[in-house]
Amino acid sequence: MSYSLLIFSTFKPMHPEFVIEQTNALRSWKSLRCNPKIVILGDDLGVSSLCASEGVEHHPILKKNSYGTPLVGDIFEQGWSYASETDICIFVNGDIILTNSLCDGLDRFVLEYPGYRTLSYMLTSIRYDWYNYVSIDFSEPEWESKIVFEGSYALPTGIDLFIHRKGTINAIPYSGIAKFGYDSWILGYAIKNFDITINATSVIKIYHQYGSWYQDNKVCSRNTRTKELRENCAFVNKLRKASGYTLCGITDCKTTWRID
């Protein structure tokens, strides 16, 4: 299938607890057969060096809140600046491994919706939380089949993958990334306003590297505080109420792809 693809994301600082997960994620995106353009946004510690070593575009300037956490709205706006009007855009969190099932899903999407270049759409997928993850050799063509992914599917309220068209999400919350609420807000916006909203979990496999800092309820080394989480949720909920969008999970999507 012929389509152009942009993946944009932001990474946590390259502290030891995040090196494997973020390197795995980036290399998985690079290995996709659908050949995405990749842009990593933000200036956290070590991110510039990682992008240089992996040969991907780095955009360091992002707006941040008072805690130093990049703001979701600016991540999307800066990411979109690298996209054409017809690109398929993907925002994905920096600890998510993508597989060629993503390309399978996009192939199917453009076949089923040949007018996608002028439509508003959202595709997403429930992540699979992978415990005890390891560094992956992506030079091995069959890498996915050689790994035992021990874990379980996450709750559908935590969304890490947003496949959409540039500029179609209006008034994105200027809330801290990875601080709860914004993902459900975006999905609720799509369900209410977009031409197409698809739960592609049955087709697109995404693996969330569920590190010990998650399992032990530790905070990110950006100096995240519980107060920041409360403030972020309050901000998003206020915006949600003002806009009338239902805070929802992926199970509310209008369309679900199923394996025949």
N, C-alpha and C positions, 0 to 999 in steps of 0.2 A: 504494500500500500504506500501511496505517496502522500506524505504530510510532513510538516516541519514541527519540531518539538523543542520547547525550552523548559529546562528544570532549574528552578531557583530555590535557594535555601539559605539559612544562616546556621552557623555552628557555635557550639559552646567553646570555651577556652580549651586548648589542647593540653589539659592536665592529664596525668597518667590514666585516670579512670575513664577518660573520654577518647583516648587515642585510637584504640582498636575499633570502637563502635563507629567513629566518624570516618576513619580511613576505610573500613569495610563499606560503609554506606556510599561514600564518594566513588570508590572503585566499582561498586555494583552499578552505579548510574553510568559510569564510563563504559561498562561492558555491554550495555543494552544494544541489541541489534537495530533498534530504531534510531540510533545515532543522535542523541539529544545534544543541543547546546546546553552547557552547564554554567551557572553563575552562582558563586557563593558570596553572600553579602555579610558585612560586618567586620569589625577590627579586633575581635577577641584574640587573646594570646595564641600565637602559633598558627592562626588560620591562614595568614598570608603565605607563610612558608609551605604549608600543606598544599595550597592551591598552586604555588610555583612548582613544587615537586611533581604534582599530578597533571600539570599542564592545563588547568582550567581557569576561566575568568574569575577575577576577584574584584569585588566592588566594596571598598572598606567603609564608606560613609553611610551610616544609618542613624536615624533619630532614636534616642533612648529615653527611658523614664529616669526619675531621680535615683533609682537603684542601679542604673547602668544596664538595664535589660532592653534590648532592641524592641521597637514597637511594631506590632503586626501590620498596621496600616502602611507604614513606611516600607516595610519589607516587600509588600505586594507592589507598591508604587514603584520602588526602585527596580524590582524584578521585572515588572512590565516594561520598563524603559529599554530592556534588551530584546523585546519581542516585537514581531511584526503584527499587523492587524489580523492575520490569518493563522498565526502560530497556535498550536495547542500548548497551553501553559500549565506547568505543574509546580505547585508549591508542595514540598515534602519536608518533613522534619529531618534534622541532620543525623538521627540515629536509625533511620529506616533503610533497610536493604530492599532494593527493587530487583525483580527478576524479569526475564523476557515474557512472562505472563502479562506484564504491563503492555508490551508491544502487541501481544495477542489481543488484549482488550481494546487497544486503540485501533488496531486493524478492523476489528468487529464494529467499533463505534463509527468510523468513517464510512464503512460499507452500509451500515443501517441508516446513517444520517448523512447523506452526501451533501446536504446544505449546511453542514456544521460550521462552516466559515462565517456564516452570518447569523448563527443562532447563539442564544445564551444557554450554557450547559454546565453541569457539574457532575463529574464521576468521582467516586471515592470507594474505599474498601476498608473493611475492618482489619486492623493489624493483628498479626500473630506475635505474641510476646515470646521471644526466644531467651530462655534462661541459660546461663553458663556458656555464652557465646565465645567463639574463638576467632582468631585472625584467619581470613579466607584467602586462598590462592585463586584469584580470578583468571589466571592464565590457564587453569584447568577447565576445558569446555563443559564438563559435566559436574561442575563444582556443587550445584544444588543437590544433586542426587547422592553425593558422597557425604553429606552432612546430616547428622541426626539433630533435628530441630526439636529439642525438648522444651515444652511450654504449653501455652493455651491461648485461645483467642481472647482479645481484650474486650472490655465492655464497649458497646457501640456509641457511647457518648464521648469517647476520646478519639478524635479523628486526626490522622497525621498525613493524609494525602488529599490534595485538592486539584483536580484536573478541570480546567476551565479555559475560557477565552479572555484575553487581555481586556481590562477595563470594565468588565461586566458586573463586578461586585462594587456597589456604591457604599460610601460611608463605612468602610471597614474600621472596626474598633482600633483606636490608637492605644491598645493595651499591651502589656508585656508578653512577649512570646513564651509559650509553654507555661502560662500562668492560669490556665483553666478558663473555660467559658467562650473564648473567641471562636473556637472551632465549631461549637454547636451554633453560635450566632451565624457564622458564615453559611453553614449547612441550612439553617432555618431560612436565611435570606434566599438561598437558591431554590428551596422547595416552594417558597411563596412567589418568587418572581421569575424564575428561569423557564425557558421552553422545555428543557430536559434535565432531569435529575436521576442519576442511576446509581444504585447500590451494586457495584461490580465485584463484590467479595468472592463470588463463585468463580470468577474468571481471573482476577488480578490478585496475585499473592504478594503481600508485603510483610516483611519480618522486622519487628521492633526488637532491638537488642536491649533487653531488660536487665540493666546492670545492677550491681549490688547496691549502688547509691539510691536506685529506685526502691529496691526490695527492703532496704533498711530505712526508708523515708528520710534520706539525707537530702540536703538542699544543694543546688548547683553552686559551683565555686564562684559565680558572679556575685556572690554575697546576697543571694536571694533571702528574703525574710518572710516569715508567716504574714506579717503586716502587708507586704507587697501582694501576696496572694489574695488576702481579704480585699484590699483596695481594687485589685484587678477585677475580681468577681463582681464587686459592687458597681464598678464602672460599666462592665459588659451588661449586667442585669438592668441597670438604669437605661442604657441604650436600647436594649431589647424591649423593655416596657414602652419606651417612647416610640419605638418603631412599629410595635405590634407583632414582632416576629416571635414565634414560639421557640423556646429553648428546647431543642430536640436532638435525638440521636439518629444514626444512620437508618434505623429500622423504619423511620417515617418517610423514607424516599419514595417517590411516586413509582419508580420503575426498579425492578429487581431482575438482574440477569441470573438465570439458572442454568446449570449444566444439564443438557438434554440426556 
